[in-house]
Amino acid sequence: MAAATNNLLNVEESPSWGSRSVECFEKLEQIGEGTYGQVYMAREKGTGEIVALKKIRMDNEKEGFPITAIREIKILKKLQHENVIKLKEIVTSPGPEVEDQGKPDGNKYKGNIYMVFEYMDHDLTGLADRPGLRFTIPQIKCYMKQLLTGLHYCHVNQVLHRDIKGSNLLIDNEGNLKLADFGLARSYSSDHNANLTNRVITLWYRPPELLLGATKYGPAVDMWSVGCIFAELLNGKPILPGKNEPEQLNRIFELCGTPDEINWPGVSKIPWYNKFKPARPLKRRVREVFRHFDRNALELLEKMLALDPSQRISAKDALDAEYFWADPLPCDPKSLPKYESSHEFQTKKKRQQQRQNEEIAKRQKLQHPQQHSRLPPIQQSVQPHPQHWTGPNHPMNNLQPSLPTGLSHHQYGKPHGPPGGPNRYPPSGNPGGYYQDRGGQTGGYNSGQYPPQGRGAPYPGASNGPRGAAGGYGAPNYPPSGQYGAGGRGPNPVGSNRNQQYGWPQQ
């Protein structure tokens, strides 16, 4: 596993960075789209390697190359880890480009700049939304363990991701998960004294301290998002799908209880606490709502969804939780089934086409297929595993049918949908540069109308809201901006120290 110590920069840089043209790559298909450009699957003409090209559009910039894009590139060059997406190089276009529709891209400058990433076959949202797909508990543990490992590496190197969500967690057909889209990431100081923007993190995954206006925060904001992802994987649908910031806070309070000076010392001093404080006290209902989760999962989720950020579990401590060391154990990533390429951007397109077909079927008075919803994970009986992280003969291979791999071929025309139909992204109602497809923040992919598809909250009164950008490479999202103690449980099942398997020295 890649290793890095605190504040250690990756100084190895290819001399060709920025010197090659995008003409060295053949664009195969679009896998993401946002306010600031598109993301393409592409093939390098010289080697045949498949990569992802992320376009940094310049037509909205008045002062040249965006400083926040420089920050993203700097952070990605600094972070070198197997659970963090790899930025391979920067390439440029020699002149104004013509988009797929044959129209100039509107860039007033002479060319465009692309970030070249390693290609990943799926994002977690696109994979979870596949009709009929059910994650197993060992598979969920495998993904969560990799997510926490990559995030702990970021936090050790004093980097906040600030946009953890399913579409920013990329997965390849070897079962490897990587953190992606660092467009909102930034370095932070360990004393948390710097003022940072609270207009970050997609709404459904945004922690209560940011919704209440806090500007001094640390790694705990990412851990709240991880808790939402964890519960979503086990529950089969998003747990806090608010339409706007007030509703999001209400959903949080209904699930996690009303914050006060007893359960969250200092909360009354946060700027918007009195404005959004519930009229009546609400009790915490996490264990009640998710009573179908097993005991170890509930215990970990409670710590991730702590209202008080100072009481929220760290990524390092979460990796040491009993959940990951109790049967069934996390499976070997290489033992997971292989699936056809599936990014959230692509699954939205498929659903739009499905919706059009259903409308045609209705007009012809034909029976049309029902829309699918995510299935909860397969609940397995607890059986001891002969060993941890076994090889390709792991029994997980037989739990799900494998689908053929290879490049997928999807159409990326202008999004369509029934006239006047429901839009998955309701207006945020927030002035000042928020985009409704990111739950009240800048950037993200908006591919048009998107039906509910069974994404309600686990308790009555839920409705669907913004999920955020599609495609984990992410179009750049640039809003204006501004400890782990030692521990461990001793030997693990394979006879080594738990902290050593994460691939970096103990701090």
Buried (B, 14 or more C-beta within 10 A) or exposed (E): EBEBEEEEEEEEEEEEBEEBEBEBBEEBBBBBBBBBBBBBBBBBEEEEBBBBBBBBBBEEBEEEEBEBBEBBBBBBBBBBBBBBBBBBBBBBBEEBEEEEEEEEBEBEBEBBBBBBBBBBBBBBBBBBBBBEBBBBBBBBBBBBBBBBBBBBBBBBBBBBBBBBBBBBBBBBBEBBBBBBBBBBBBBBEEEEEBEBBBBBBBBBBBBBBBBBEBBBBBBBBBBBBBBBBBBBBBBBBBBBBBBBBBBBBBBBBBBBBBBBEEBBEEBEEBEBBEEBBEEEEBEBBBEEBBEEBEEBBBBBBBBBBBBBBEEBBBBBBBBBBEBBBBEBBBBBBBBBBBBBBBBBBBBBBBBBBBBEEBBEEEEEEEEBEEBBBBBBBBEEEEEEBEEBBBEEEBEBBEBBEEBEEEEBEBEBEEBEBEEEEEBBBBEBEBEEEBBBBBBBBBBBBBBBBBBBBBBBBBEEEBBBBBBBBBBBBBBBBBBEBEEBEEEBEEEBEEEEEBBEBBBBEEE
